[in-house]
Amino acid sequence: MEFMLAAPLNNQAIQLERAGNFVGAEALHLEALELKLSSSIDNPIAVAITRNGLGELYTKMGRLDEAQEQLELAAAARELSFNFDTACTRDSLGRLFEVKGDFEKAVEWRTRGAPNQMICSHFDCPLSVKCQFSKRTDLNSCARCKSIFYCGKDCQKKDWIARHKVYCKAPKIATPAAN
């Protein structure tokens, strides 16, 4: 019964998030999570769906430690039954570490599904809407930071304008210490 009540809450939370009401979205995600965790039915995948949504929301809110906690819990549950949602959570963790400036970890998370089960990092990619995996060889990395992967120039341009431009930095190159 709890799961039947929780799913509409998650859907409403997504709508509030899209409308910019992050506080309202958080409240609904947390309510859904509580319902799922207190349920007599053990369904880690359903819990992971809510944790993933909450983690993505916290990333947008700048609450990065909370985002990381939720996304890592979602990833752990989703790894048990690898599917497209697993790749999405991995990319969300890549996005989180990109925001944190840890490009190595961003690449690590995004490429865990390589070589054949990766996704374009543009959130609204038409391939992702169809739950379509990409092969690593079919994706292009950002020429500057090399921590994000796109299926084509169109997705790269849209993500650059909407989000990536703020976080993109060239990798730091180690320099020898001066004597």
C-alpha positions in Angstrom: 0.0 0.0 0.0 2.8 2.4 0.9 4.4 2.0 -2.5 1.1 2.9 -4.2 1.0 6.1 -2.2 4.7 6.9 -2.7 4.9 6.8 -6.5 2.5 9.8 -7.1 4.5 11.8 -4.5 7.7 11.2 -6.5 5.9 12.3 -9.7 4.6 15.4 -8.0 8.1 16.1 -6.6 9.5 16.0 -10.1 6.9 18.5 -11.3 7.6 20.9 -8.5 11.4 20.6 -9.2 10.8 21.4 -12.9 8.8 24.4 -11.7 11.7 25.6 -9.5 10.0 24.7 -6.2 12.9 22.8 -4.7 11.7 23.0 -1.1 8.3 21.5 -2.0 10.0 18.8 -4.2 12.3 17.9 -1.3 9.4 17.5 1.1 7.5 15.2 -1.3 10.6 13.1 -2.1 11.3 12.7 1.7 7.7 11.7 2.3 7.8 9.1 -0.5 11.1 7.8 0.9 9.7 7.4 4.4 6.7 5.5 3.0 8.9 3.2 1.0 11.4 2.6 3.9 8.6 1.9 6.4 6.8 -0.5 4.0 6.4 -4.2 4.9 7.5 -4.9 1.3 11.3 -4.8 0.7 11.8 -3.1 -2.7 15.3 -1.6 -2.9 14.8 -0.6 -6.5 11.8 1.5 -5.7 13.7 3.1 -2.8 16.6 3.8 -5.2 14.3 5.6 -7.6 13.4 8.1 -4.8 17.0 8.3 -3.6 18.1 9.1 -7.1 15.5 11.8 -7.5 16.4 13.3 -4.1 20.1 13.2 -5.0 19.6 15.0 -8.3 17.5 17.6 -6.5 20.1 18.1 -3.8 22.8 18.6 -6.5 20.7 21.4 -8.0 20.2 22.9 -4.5 24.0 22.9 -3.9 23.6 20.4 -1.0 26.4 18.2 -2.4 27.2 16.0 0.5 23.5 15.0 0.9 23.3 14.5 -2.9 26.3 12.2 -2.8 24.9 10.2 0.1 21.5 9.7 -1.7 23.1 8.9 -5.1 25.6 6.5 -3.7 22.8 4.6 -1.9 20.8 4.6 -5.1 23.7 3.3 -7.1 24.4 0.5 -4.7 20.8 -0.7 -5.0 20.7 -0.3 -8.7 24.0 -2.2 -9.3 22.2 -5.4 -8.3 20.0 -5.3 -11.4 21.9 -3.3 -14.0 19.7 -1.5 -16.4 19.3 1.9 -17.9 18.4 3.5 -14.5 21.8 2.3 -13.2 23.5 4.2 -16.0 21.4 7.3 -15.1 22.5 7.1 -11.5 26.1 6.7 -12.5 25.8 9.8 -14.7 24.1 11.7 -11.9 27.1 10.9 -9.7 29.4 12.0 -12.5 27.4 15.3 -12.6 27.8 15.7 -8.8 31.6 15.2 -8.9 31.8 17.5 -11.9 30.1 20.2 -9.8 32.5 19.4 -6.9 35.4 19.9 -9.3 36.5 16.3 -9.0 36.8 15.4 -12.7 38.6 12.1 -12.0 35.7 10.8 -10.0 33.2 12.2 -12.5 34.9 10.1 -15.2 35.1 7.1 -12.9 31.4 7.1 -12.3 30.4 7.9 -15.8 32.5 5.1 -17.4 31.6 2.3 -15.0 29.2 1.0 -17.6 31.8 1.2 -20.4 32.3 0.1 -23.0 28.7 -0.6 -24.0 26.3 0.7 -21.3 26.9 4.4 -20.9 24.6 7.3 -21.6 24.9 10.8 -23.0 25.5 13.3 -20.2 23.0 15.8 -21.5 20.0 15.3 -19.2 17.4 15.8 -21.9 19.2 13.7 -24.6 16.7 12.2 -27.1 18.5 8.8 -26.7 18.1 8.9 -22.9 14.4 9.7 -23.2 14.2 6.4 -25.2 16.3 4.6 -22.5 19.0 3.9 -25.1 22.5 3.0 -24.1 25.5 4.4 -25.9 28.9 2.7 -26.5 31.9 4.5 -25.1 33.3 4.7 -28.6 30.2 6.5 -29.8 30.4 9.2 -27.2 32.6 12.3 -27.4 34.2 13.8 -24.2 34.4 17.5 -23.5 37.6 18.7 -25.1 38.5 20.8 -22.1 37.7 18.9 -18.9 37.3 15.4 -20.5 34.9 14.4 -17.6 31.6 14.4 -19.5 30.4 12.4 -22.5 28.0 13.4 -25.3 26.3 11.5 -28.1 26.8 14.5 -30.4 27.4 18.2 -30.9 23.7 19.1 -30.4 23.6 17.6 -26.9 27.0 19.0 -26.0 25.9 22.5 -27.0 22.6 22.3 -25.1 24.3 21.1 -22.0 27.1 23.7 -22.3 24.6 26.5 -22.4 22.3 25.1 -19.7 24.8 23.8 -17.2 28.3 22.5 -18.0 29.9 25.9 -18.9 29.9 26.8 -15.2 31.8 23.8 -14.0 34.1 23.0 -17.0 37.8 23.5 -16.2 40.9 22.1 -17.8 42.6 19.4 -15.8 45.4 20.5 -13.5 48.8 19.6 -14.7 51.4 18.8 -12.1 54.4 21.1 -12.2 57.8 20.2 -10.8 58.6 21.9 -7.5 61.0 24.9 -7.6 64.3 24.4 -5.8 
